[in-house]
Amino acid sequence: QAGNSTFNRAKLLNVGVKEALKDEDWDCLFLHDVDLIPENDHNLYTCDPWNPKHVSVAMNKFGYSLPYPQYFGGVSALTPDQYMKINGFPNEYWGWGGEDDDIATRVRLAGMKISRPPISIGHYKMVKHKSDKGNEENPHRSGGARGWPGGDSSDIGDSGAAVPVPRFDLLVRTQRTWTQDGMNSLSYALLAKELRPLYTNLTVDIGRDPRGRPRPAPGSSRLREEMLRQPPRGDLPPLSLSLSLSLSPPR
């Protein structure tokens, strides 16, 4: 993600999927947080042909248990058809949190269910790292802001810029906005594409957080780089795609 805007994980994943599908006719997409390491080799990196699959069922930060039934964060796997059926991931979640619950709601609204491996197999360890100052948590308040996205108007911040609805309000609106916010509304500029031995690095401009809260300058904090691992594949499992997302300093 180029520039100094707030991190937008879900929108970057949409970009990664769209660009990857230009290169190959993939039949399985893995969306993988870089700081999660699988701990059980029986946890196969394959897609469920019928339903979106949540793979990181039991993480050490949650005491190796599922935090709540609709949790869809960390590592997930979808076929391209499933990804398009839910209209991809939401583009309006700037900062940390909210998009995973939105995706789980999209799965339900699209008439599918969440598939998971047994909790004894879906074990992951989260690598310790410093929190990213440019990835602040989305506001928790509910109400107050109006119509973002798809409403009549939005709040106006001190700078005069439109302020989007906080993440809990976005989640409430998912039922009526998911068909308009996602792959069919994705806009970005591809600035660079680097083919590396184990991954492809895309540098993209996805716009700015309408809340108008720029990230710290590159020298004041480490910019987060997300490289999603390419899982091994044998003869039987379908092709797997790992997406590489990186935050780049302003050019």
C-alpha positions as CSV (number, residue, x, y, z in Angstrom):
1,Q,0.0,0.0,0.0
2,A,1.7,3.2,-1.2
3,G,1.4,6.6,0.5
4,N,0.7,7.4,4.1
5,S,-3.0,6.5,4.4
6,T,-4.4,4.2,7.0
7,F,-4.0,0.4,6.2
8,N,-7.0,-1.3,4.5
9,R,-6.5,-5.0,4.7
10,A,-9.7,-6.1,3.0
11,K,-9.4,-3.7,0.0
12,L,-5.8,-4.9,-0.5
13,L,-6.9,-8.5,-0.6
14,N,-9.5,-7.5,-3.3
15,V,-6.6,-6.0,-5.3
16,G,-4.5,-9.1,-4.8
17,V,-7.3,-11.4,-6.0
18,K,-8.1,-9.2,-9.1
19,E,-4.4,-8.9,-10.1
20,A,-3.7,-12.6,-9.5
21,L,-6.7,-13.7,-11.6
22,K,-5.2,-11.8,-14.5
23,D,-2.2,-14.1,-14.4
24,E,-3.6,-17.6,-13.9
25,D,-6.9,-19.4,-13.8
26,W,-6.6,-20.2,-10.1
27,D,-9.1,-22.5,-8.5
28,C,-8.3,-21.8,-4.9
29,L,-7.5,-18.5,-3.2
30,F,-5.8,-18.4,0.2
31,L,-5.9,-15.1,2.1
32,H,-3.3,-15.4,4.8
33,D,-2.1,-13.0,7.5
34,V,1.7,-13.0,7.4
35,D,2.1,-13.3,11.2
36,L,0.3,-16.7,11.5
37,I,2.2,-19.9,11.3
38,P,0.4,-23.3,10.9
39,E,1.3,-25.8,13.6
40,N,-0.3,-29.0,12.3
41,D,0.6,-30.4,8.9
42,H,-2.8,-32.2,8.7
43,N,-4.3,-28.8,8.1
44,L,-4.4,-29.1,4.3
45,Y,-4.2,-25.9,2.3
46,T,-7.0,-26.7,0.0
47,C,-10.4,-25.1,-0.7
48,D,-13.8,-26.5,0.2
49,P,-15.6,-26.8,-3.1
50,W,-19.0,-26.0,-1.6
51,N,-18.4,-23.3,1.1
52,P,-15.8,-20.6,2.0
53,K,-13.3,-22.1,4.4
54,H,-12.0,-20.5,7.6
55,V,-8.6,-22.2,8.2
56,S,-7.1,-20.6,11.3
57,V,-9.6,-22.0,13.7
58,A,-7.5,-22.1,16.9
59,M,-4.8,-19.5,17.4
60,N,-2.6,-19.3,20.4
61,K,-3.6,-15.7,21.1
62,F,-7.2,-17.0,21.7
63,G,-6.1,-19.9,23.8
64,Y,-6.3,-22.3,20.8
65,S,-10.1,-21.8,20.6
66,L,-12.5,-20.1,18.3
67,P,-13.2,-16.7,19.8
68,Y,-16.8,-16.6,18.5
69,P,-18.8,-18.6,15.9
70,Q,-18.8,-16.0,13.1
71,Y,-15.0,-15.3,13.3
72,F,-13.4,-15.4,9.9
73,G,-10.1,-13.7,10.5
74,G,-6.5,-14.8,10.0
75,V,-6.4,-17.4,7.3
76,S,-9.3,-18.2,4.9
77,A,-9.7,-20.1,1.6
78,L,-12.2,-19.5,-1.1
79,T,-12.6,-20.6,-4.7
80,P,-12.8,-17.7,-7.2
81,D,-16.5,-18.4,-7.7
82,Q,-17.1,-18.2,-3.9
83,Y,-15.1,-15.0,-3.7
84,M,-17.2,-13.4,-6.5
85,K,-20.4,-14.7,-5.0
86,I,-19.8,-12.7,-1.8
87,N,-18.7,-9.7,-4.0
88,G,-15.2,-10.1,-2.5
89,F,-14.2,-8.3,0.7
90,P,-15.5,-4.9,1.8
91,N,-13.5,-1.8,0.7
92,E,-14.7,0.6,3.5
93,Y,-12.9,-0.8,6.6
94,W,-9.9,1.5,7.2
95,G,-7.7,0.5,10.1
96,W,-8.0,-2.6,12.3
97,G,-11.1,-4.6,12.8
98,G,-14.6,-5.2,11.5
99,E,-13.9,-6.6,8.0
100,D,-13.7,-10.2,9.1
101,D,-17.2,-10.1,10.6
102,D,-18.5,-8.4,7.5
103,I,-17.1,-11.2,5.4
104,A,-18.9,-13.8,7.6
105,T,-22.1,-12.0,7.1
106,R,-21.6,-11.9,3.3
107,V,-21.1,-15.7,3.3
108,R,-24.5,-16.1,5.0
109,L,-26.3,-13.6,2.8
110,A,-24.9,-15.3,-0.3
111,G,-26.5,-18.6,0.8
112,M,-23.4,-20.4,2.0
113,K,-21.9,-21.6,5.3
114,I,-18.5,-21.3,6.8
115,S,-16.4,-24.5,6.6
116,R,-13.7,-25.2,9.1
117,P,-11.2,-28.0,9.9
118,P,-11.4,-29.6,13.3
119,I,-10.3,-27.3,16.1
120,S,-7.6,-29.8,17.0
121,I,-6.1,-29.4,13.5
122,G,-6.5,-25.7,12.7
123,H,-3.8,-24.6,15.2
124,Y,-1.8,-21.4,14.4
125,K,0.9,-19.5,16.3
126,M,0.9,-15.7,16.0
127,V,4.4,-14.3,15.6
128,K,5.0,-11.5,18.1
129,H,5.5,-8.1,16.6
130,K,5.1,-4.5,17.3
131,S,1.7,-3.0,16.7
132,D,1.4,-0.9,13.5
133,K,0.7,2.8,14.3
134,G,-0.8,3.2,10.9
135,N,-3.3,0.4,11.5
136,E,-5.4,2.0,14.3
137,E,-8.5,0.3,15.4
138,N,-11.7,1.4,13.8
139,P,-14.0,3.4,16.1
140,H,-16.3,1.3,18.3
141,R,-19.1,3.8,18.7
142,S,-22.5,3.1,17.1
143,G,-24.7,5.7,15.6
144,G,-23.9,9.4,15.1
145,A,-22.5,9.1,11.6
146,R,-25.0,8.8,8.7
147,G,-25.0,6.9,5.5
148,W,-21.5,5.6,4.9
149,P,-21.6,3.7,2.7
150,G,-24.9,4.0,0.9
151,G,-26.7,6.4,3.1
152,D,-28.0,9.9,2.7
153,S,-25.0,11.7,4.0
154,S,-21.9,11.4,6.2
155,D,-20.5,13.2,9.2
156,I,-18.2,16.1,8.5
157,G,-14.9,16.1,10.4
158,D,-12.9,19.1,11.6
159,S,-11.1,19.4,8.2
160,G,-14.4,19.5,6.4
161,A,-13.8,16.0,4.9
162,A,-16.5,13.3,5.0
163,V,-16.1,10.9,7.9
164,P,-17.2,7.3,7.4
165,V,-19.5,5.4,9.7
166,P,-17.6,3.5,12.4
167,R,-17.1,-0.2,11.9
168,F,-20.0,-1.4,14.0
169,D,-22.3,0.8,12.0
170,L,-20.8,-0.6,8.8
171,L,-21.5,-4.1,10.0
172,V,-25.2,-3.2,10.6
173,R,-25.4,-1.9,7.1
174,T,-23.8,-4.9,5.5
175,Q,-27.1,-6.6,4.7
176,R,-28.0,-3.7,2.3
177,T,-24.5,-2.7,1.1
178,W,-22.6,-5.9,0.4
179,T,-23.8,-6.1,-3.2
180,Q,-22.5,-2.6,-3.9
181,D,-19.3,-2.6,-1.8
182,G,-16.6,-5.1,-2.9
183,M,-15.1,-6.3,-6.1
184,N,-17.7,-4.5,-8.2
185,S,-16.7,-1.1,-6.7
186,L,-13.0,-1.7,-6.4
187,S,-10.8,1.2,-7.6
188,Y,-7.0,1.4,-7.3
189,A,-3.9,2.3,-9.3
190,L,-1.2,-0.4,-9.8
191,L,2.2,1.4,-9.3
192,A,4.6,-1.5,-9.4
193,K,4.6,-5.3,-9.9
194,E,7.7,-7.2,-8.8
195,L,8.0,-10.9,-9.5
196,R,10.0,-12.5,-6.6
197,P,11.1,-16.1,-6.3
198,L,8.4,-17.0,-3.8
199,Y,5.8,-14.3,-4.2
200,T,4.7,-11.3,-6.3
201,N,4.9,-7.9,-4.7
202,L,2.3,-5.4,-5.7
203,T,2.6,-1.7,-4.8
204,V,-0.8,0.0,-5.2
205,D,-2.5,3.3,-4.5
206,I,-5.9,2.5,-3.0
207,G,-6.8,6.0,-2.0
208,R,-7.0,7.5,1.5
209,D,-9.1,7.0,4.6
210,P,-11.9,9.5,4.4
211,R,-11.6,10.1,8.1
212,G,-8.5,12.1,7.3
213,R,-6.1,10.5,9.8
214,P,-2.9,10.0,7.9
215,R,-0.4,7.4,9.0
216,P,2.9,8.5,10.7
217,A,5.8,9.3,8.4
218,P,7.8,6.3,7.3
219,G,10.7,7.2,9.6
220,S,8.6,7.2,12.7
221,S,7.4,3.6,12.6
222,R,8.0,0.4,10.9
223,L,5.7,0.0,7.9
224,R,3.9,-3.3,7.9
225,E,4.7,-5.8,5.2
226,E,2.4,-8.7,4.6
227,M,3.7,-11.5,2.5
228,L,1.3,-14.4,2.3
229,R,3.1,-17.7,2.1
230,Q,2.8,-20.0,-1.0
231,P,1.7,-23.3,0.5
232,P,3.1,-26.6,-0.9
233,R,0.8,-28.5,-3.2
234,G,0.8,-32.1,-4.1
235,D,-0.9,-34.0,-7.0
236,L,-4.4,-34.0,-5.6
237,P,-5.0,-30.6,-4.0
238,P,-6.1,-27.7,-6.3
239,L,-3.8,-24.9,-7.2
240,S,-3.3,-22.6,-4.2
241,L,-2.8,-18.8,-4.4
242,S,-1.0,-16.8,-1.8
243,L,-1.3,-13.0,-2.0
244,S,1.5,-10.7,-1.0
245,L,0.5,-7.4,0.5
246,S,3.1,-4.8,1.5
247,L,2.9,-1.3,2.8
248,S,5.4,0.9,1.0
249,P,6.7,4.4,2.0
250,P,5.5,7.4,0.0
251,R,7.3,7.8,-3.3
